[in-house]
Amino acid sequence: QVQLVESGGGLVQAGGSLRLSCAASGRTFSSYSMGWFRQAQGKGRELAALINWSGTNLYYADSVKGRFTISRDNVKNTVYLQMNSLKPEDTAVYYCAADVAYRSGTYTSTYWGQGTQVTVSS
């Protein structure tokens, strides 16, 4: 069992930066792929960034590539999402996820955080 707690969301102007953190409990954190999903109001949840257990394989959605960076610290049981050059269309609730996998044509996850709101003003 893994519990995930996100922090770092908030309100920022377009062009600004935010860093999200996700603290995980459980001794198996280092064995899981970790991801950040986001869900804008009225839209479905989408995978923004993904990192494998060792941090050697990364995936980014085209919409965030070159602006967002995902990383992890397996000693601190924490995964991060550095978001730069933020745009109003990045406004969403951001969810940390553990044990992310591609199943039945979509990315999904076994464990989810409660979500943190990111709002980018124009």
TORLOMAR-819395 format. One line per 2 residues: number of its first residue (from 1); for each residue x, y, z of N, C-alpha, C. Coordinates in pm, whole numbers. Atoms other than C-alpha are relative to their C-alpha. Example, Ala and Ser with C-alpha at 12.3 -4.5 7.8 and 13.67 -1.06 7.14 Angstrom:
% TORLOMAR-819395
1) 89,-119,0,1230,-450,780,90,120,0; -82,-119,-6,1367,-106,714,-77,109,73
% end
This chain:
% TORLOMAR-819395
1) 85,-119,0,0,0,0,89,124,0; -75,-124,11,125,348,-89,-97,116,20
3) 76,-125,-17,-11,681,34,82,113,-60; -66,-108,72,69,990,-170,-58,133,43
5) 46,-132,-41,52,1352,-57,73,105,-83; -57,-104,87,105,1635,-306,7,134,74
7) -10,-137,-49,214,1989,-227,64,85,-109; -68,-91,92,332,2297,-413,-89,67,-102
9) 89,-67,94,27,2395,-613,-29,143,41; 34,-138,-33,-104,2749,-626,-34,80,-124
11) 32,-94,107,-170,3055,-839,128,65,-49; -120,-60,57,98,3183,-1075,-38,70,-131
13) 24,-69,127,110,3424,-1368,61,-79,-115; -54,64,120,171,3301,-1719,148,34,-15
15) -144,-16,11,541,3249,-1779,75,-33,127; -62,31,-128,605,3168,-1416,29,-148,18
17) -39,137,-31,718,2849,-1247,-61,-46,132; 41,65,-125,597,2609,-981,70,-134,8
19) -56,132,-22,744,2296,-829,-95,-80,88; 86,90,-76,512,2019,-720,85,-110,63
21) -64,112,-69,622,1759,-468,-105,-102,38; 90,108,-39,469,1424,-386,78,-91,95
23) -64,84,-100,570,1249,-66,-77,-132,11; 62,133,-3,504,876,-59,39,-74,126
25) -29,90,-112,477,641,233,1,-143,-53; -7,138,46,553,274,203,140,-36,-44
27) -138,39,25,875,82,169,25,-43,-144; -17,44,137,811,-14,-194,2,114,-100
29) 4,-116,90,820,340,-337,100,-15,-113; -107,2,100,1149,284,-518,-24,-103,-110
31) 26,102,102,1005,-9,-713,-108,43,-99; 113,-42,83,718,188,-869,39,106,-102
33) -2,-115,89,699,401,-1178,-95,104,60; 77,-110,-58,564,742,-1076,-40,97,-110
35) 45,-94,103,364,992,-1272,-77,117,58; 87,-114,-30,190,1325,-1265,-107,6,-109
37) 114,-17,88,-154,1337,-1418,-60,137,28; 72,-125,-25,-366,1647,-1460,-139,-8,-60
39) 138,-1,48,-733,1715,-1506,-52,143,5; 59,-133,9,-866,2048,-1626,-151,-12,15
41) 145,-1,-23,-1223,2145,-1549,-73,-40,-128; 78,44,114,-1462,1963,-1780,72,-92,-95
43) -77,87,88,-1191,1744,-1929,42,-127,74; -46,124,-58,-1055,1398,-1873,139,12,61
45) -132,0,-62,-748,1311,-1671,104,-47,-101; -105,35,96,-429,1300,-1877,135,-10,70
47) -135,15,-52,-76,1188,-1808,86,114,-52; -90,-108,39,163,1483,-1808,144,-46,-5
49) -139,44,-8,488,1315,-1707,10,-131,76; -18,134,-58,616,971,-1611,148,-27,18
51) -140,36,-26,937,842,-1456,3,-144,50; -7,139,-44,1041,481,-1412,66,-9,137
53) -43,17,-139,1165,334,-1084,139,55,25; -137,-44,-19,1528,425,-1140,25,142,-47
55) -19,-135,50,1473,761,-1303,70,7,-133; -75,2,126,1639,653,-1627,-90,14,-123
57) 93,-13,111,1329,653,-1846,-107,103,36; 95,-108,-22,1111,961,-1877,-96,9,-118
59) 99,-25,105,795,1038,-2069,-68,133,32; 73,-125,-14,631,1375,-2128,-108,9,-107
61) 101,-31,100,307,1466,-2297,53,112,-89; -47,-103,93,367,1681,-2604,-30,140,51
63) 42,-133,-45,185,1968,-2438,91,59,108; -87,-50,-108,444,1993,-2157,148,-20,-30
65) -138,32,34,760,1873,-2329,83,127,-16; -88,-116,6,1048,2117,-2289,-28,105,108
67) 35,-96,-106,873,2303,-2004,-5,-66,137; 13,72,-127,814,2039,-1734,114,-101,13
69) -102,100,-29,1072,1815,-1568,-44,-83,120; 34,91,-110,989,1511,-1358,129,-61,54
71) -116,62,-63,1240,1371,-1110,-46,-71,128; 35,72,-123,1248,1148,-806,122,-16,88
73) -103,26,-99,1448,1092,-489,-45,-123,77; 44,125,-62,1419,729,-378,44,-12,146
75) -37,-3,-141,1588,806,-47,-107,75,79; 102,-81,-66,1333,1072,41,-142,-45,-33
77) 134,48,40,1044,878,-117,-85,114,-56; 67,-119,52,951,1188,-314,19,9,-150
79) -8,-29,142,873,1267,-674,-37,147,-21; 16,-143,23,884,1619,-816,-47,26,-142
81) 31,-49,134,742,1808,-1110,34,148,-3; -38,-139,20,922,2128,-1202,-71,50,-123
83) 80,-54,110,693,2337,-1421,46,142,-29; -47,-132,42,841,2632,-1610,-82,50,-118
85) 70,-62,113,700,2873,-1868,-147,-40,-1; 139,45,-13,351,2800,-1742,-95,83,-85
87) 100,-61,86,55,2876,-1963,-138,-13,65; 135,13,-57,-312,2935,-1877,-60,-140,-25
89) 54,134,29,-391,2601,-2043,60,-110,88; -54,96,-97,-179,2428,-1776,-86,-3,127
91) 88,-3,-116,-449,2517,-1524,-75,-132,13; 59,131,-23,-571,2190,-1373,25,-43,144
93) -39,70,-123,-574,1970,-1068,105,-102,-39; -111,90,29,-248,1779,-1066,2,-111,104
95) 4,118,-85,-243,1426,-927,131,-77,-12; -114,91,-6,57,1224,-820,-53,-143,-5
97) 45,137,16,33,857,-909,118,-96,11; -103,103,-15,229,544,-823,-46,-129,-67
99) 28,124,74,252,220,-1021,-79,31,-125; 63,-41,125,165,384,-1351,31,-102,-108
101) -19,95,108,115,154,-1645,-92,33,-116; 83,-20,119,-24,155,-1996,-88,-123,-14
103) 92,113,2,-333,-64,-1991,-122,35,-85; 122,-15,81,-615,-104,-2240,-1,133,-75
105) -7,-118,85,-494,185,-2452,11,132,70; -13,-125,-73,-448,441,-2179,92,-19,119
107) -79,5,-122,-221,527,-1890,-92,4,120; 76,1,-124,-362,446,-1550,94,-32,114
109) -87,20,-115,-234,395,-1200,-74,-73,111; 58,73,-113,-286,185,-890,-28,92,118
111) 12,-88,-116,-234,459,-632,-5,145,-45; 20,-140,34,-341,823,-641,10,89,122
113) 7,-102,-101,-283,1134,-438,-134,72,-6; 127,-70,-8,-562,1373,-346,-9,114,-101
115) -1,-105,100,-458,1631,-605,34,136,58; -32,-136,-39,-330,1986,-589,-33,93,-117
117) 46,-92,105,-472,2282,-781,115,89,-47; -93,-95,63,-250,2475,-1022,-84,91,-89
119) 74,-99,78,-396,2794,-1165,99,99,-58; -89,-91,70,-213,2999,-1426,-84,113,-59
121) 76,-115,48,-346,3347,-1489,70,64,-119; -56,-61,121,-301,3527,-1819,34,147,22
% end
